Structures are given as C-alpha cells and as structure tokens.
Amino acid sequence: MEQGIRIIKQADRARRSYSVTRNGSGIDAAEDFVRIIDLDYVPTDYYVENIRNILKKCDGDGWATDVIDNCLCVAAYSKHIPIKKSYLTFMRWMDEIDVKYPITNFQSAFYCPLCKPPFLSGIDKIDVIDVALGEKIILSCLDFDKWLEIGRDMGVNCSWLNKKESAKHIKRGDARDLYKHNNRIIQITKANGYMYMGDAIPARIFFEFLKPISVMNLLNETSL
C-alpha cells in the first residue's frame, strides 16, 4: 500500500512538472500555486550540439570539455579513461575554478521521471547506447553562483535562502520536489510574490540540455 501511494504521488509530481515546463501552465508541486509561462514568447535554446561535439571528440582524444553560458561545465570521457579517473579529473577541474556544487552524470537521465527519455535528447542513438553501457560518460556541473548572478542581471531576483529559512520548508512533506543543496533552497522573488525552485528545473539543464540562460528566461516569464 505504501509503495502504491509513493508511485501515485510520483506520477502526480511528474504530471505537474510536465504541465508547467512543457505546456506553459500548471499547479506547482510545492506550493499549489498556478504557474503560467508564455511559451510562445520565450525563446528556448539547447546546447545539444555542444554535447554532440564533445562526444565525437572524446572518441579520438578520450575526453573533451565545454562551458555553456559561462556557468555550466560539461565533459565527455570514453572507455579509454576509467570512470574513477574521469570523475577525479572533472573534480580537479571544478576545484581549479572554485565550483563547489554537485557533479551530475547524464546516465541518471535513465531514472529521471521528470525528463524526456535519453533517446529523445537529440544526441546520436549510438552515443546514448554507449552512455547506457558505460562506454562513454557525460559529466556536468552547474555553477549556481554564476547562474543566479546571470539571472539577477536579467531581472530574475533569485537567491539561496539560509539554512534556518530553508529548514522551515524542507521539513514539510511536499518540499521533496524542491531543489536542495547543503540544506538550502532557492527562492525566486517577483513583484507579485515568490516561489521556490523545484528540482525539475536543474534536471532540464542536465538531462534535456536546455541552456541555463533559457531557463532564466522561462523563470522570468513565469506568472504567480
């Protein structure tokens, strides 16, 4: 019974996120507010071509890197470089540029209920198969500090709440859908209210290759 309830809640969560991010409106999973996005007005750009390029390059060199919108670091490694070494190399890169946020493996897209399947991501099917089999690995890390700063320059007032304020929301049962890092959540403040960033938003950046600046454009056009 408990497992059935979890499945039903997960399906409802996916439905809500799909409605808001794809159709332009829907009920937010965390606050039960209606979110409306004018999708016909907001341009959405993807960096899938960058991913295709680094996957192709890593065939010959064993690895390749790129930076998207000056805040998202991505890298591809082939089987010629052990997975452990790939992670260590990527971590050293993040240390060098002082980025302290989590590293995401694209292989997790196979388990993400909020994103379209990896075979529909736009990269070559053989590359998706290589990723699934561990022949290739795609790692990424979003520098939230730079990304939120870019958002503020665009007029999107977003910032991390402190741990005390975040705890008030994290303790709530429906806060599981919020994006959290070090027990902190992101608040987006608008003229007519505020909202909190759900974990579906970074997921679209990591797993659907939506450019970070495009996400900020979407957030800027979201109505409360």
N, C-alpha and C positions, 0 to 999 in steps of 0.2 A: 504493500500500500504506500509506504513512504517513497519507494523508488518511483512508483507511478506518479505520485504528486510532483516529485522533482522533475520528471520528464515533461509533465504538463506545464509546469512553470517555465522550464527551459524553452519549450516550444512557444509559449506566450511571449517570452522575452525576445526571442528571435523575430517573432511576428511584429512586435512593437518597433524594434530597431530597424527592421526591413522597411516598415511603413515610413518612418521618419527620414531615413537616409536615402531611400530609393524613390518613394512616391511623393515626398515633399511635406507630408504631414502625418501626425500620429500621436499616440499617447506615450509620453516619456515613461520609461520603466521605473525610474527612481521617484519621481515627484507627482506622477499622474497629471502633468501639465500637457496641454496640446502644443506640439512644436510644428511650426509651419515654415517651410523653406520654398522660396520661389525658384524651382529647379530650372525653369526656362530662362531665367535671368542670370543665374550664377554659372560662370564657366568652370568646368571641371577638367583639369589636366592630369594625366597619368605619366609615370616615369617607367612604364613597362619597356620602352625601347632601351633605356639605360640598363635594365636588368638583362635584356636580350644580349646587349653588347658585352657585359662583363661575363656572362655565361659562356659566350663564344670565345672571349679572350682567355678565360681560365682553362679552356681545352688545350691551349698551347703552352701557356705560362704556368699553369697550375693554380693561379689566383688572379684576381682583378678587383679593383675598388672604384667607388664613385661617391660623390657627395651631392645630394639633391636639396635644392633650395637653401643651401648653406647651413642646414641643420639636421639632415638625415644622412647618416653614413651607411653605405651598403657595400657588401663584398661577396664575391663568389669564389669558392675553392673546389678543386677537383679531387678525385680519389687519390691522386698522386701525393696530396698533402693529408696526413692523418687528421681525423676530426678534432682530436685533442689539440694538435698543433694549430689547426685553423682557429679554434677558439682562443688559444693563447695569443696568437698573432693579432687577432682582432681586438682582444682585450688590451694589448700593448698599444695599439693604435688609439684606442679610446683614452688610455692613461696619458698618452702624449698630448692629446688635445683637451685633456681635463674634462671628459664627459663621464658622468657617474651614474648614468641611467641603464636600465636592463638591456641586455642583448637579446634579440629575438631571432629565432631560427624559423625560416619560411616553412619548414616541414610541419610546423604547428598548424599551418593553414588546413591541413587534412582533418584537424579535430575542432576547428573553429565553427560553431553553429551560426555565427552572425555574418559570415562572409561567403561569397560565391566559391564554388569548388575550385581548387588549383588548376584543373584542366581548362577552366574558363577564364583564367587570369590574363591570358594574352601572350604568355611565353610559349615557346615551342613545346609540343607534346613530349618529344623525346627528352627535353630538359626536365619537364615535370616528372617523368618516369625516373630519370637519373636522381632527382631530389628524393623521390619516394623510396628509392632503393639505396640511398646513401652514397651514390656515385658522385654527387655534387652537393654542395651545401651553400645556402644563401643566408648570410647573417646581416642584420641591420640594427641600428641603434639611433634613436631619436634624441637629439639634444633638446630636451624640453625647455631649458632656459632660453636658448636662442629662438626656439619656435614660439614660445609665448611672447618673447620680445618682438618678434616679427608681427605677431597678432596685434600687440598693443600699438605698433606703428601703423597698422591697418585700421585701427579704431576698435579692435576687439579687446575689451578690458577683461583679461583672464590672468589668474594668478593662483599659486598654491595656497591653500588655507594652512594655518599652522596645525600642529598635531592635536591641540586641545579642541579647536573648532571642528577639525575633521572627525575626531572621535565621536562627536555628537551624531554625525550622520553614519559613520561606519558601524556603530552599534545597532543601527536599525536593520531589520531583516531584509528590507528591499534595497539596501545600499550595496548589495553584492554586485550590481550592474555598473557601479561607478569605477572609474579608473583610479587605482590607488598605487602610491609609491612611498615607501617608508612611512606608512600610516598617514599619508596626506592625500587630499583630493584637490581637484582643480575647480575653482568657481569662475563662471563666466558671467559678468555683470553687464546688464543692458539698462537702457533708460527706464524701461517699464518693469524691471525685475531682475532676476538672476536665475541661473541654472547650474548644474554640476555636470562635469564631463563624464560621459559613460565610456565603458571600455570598448564599445563598438567603434568609437572614433579612431583611436590609435590602431585598432585592428584593420581598419580600411587602409590605413597608411602602410602597414607592414605586409598585409596579405592580398590587398587588391591594387597596390601600387598607386594609390591616389596621392598626388603631391601634397606636402604639408601646407603650402600656401593655398591650394584649392580648398583644403579642409577649413582653413581660417575664413575663406570667402563664404563657405557654407554656413559656418557658425555666425558670421556677421549678418547673414540674411535670415537667420532663424528668428521667428517671432515667438514671444511668450504668450 
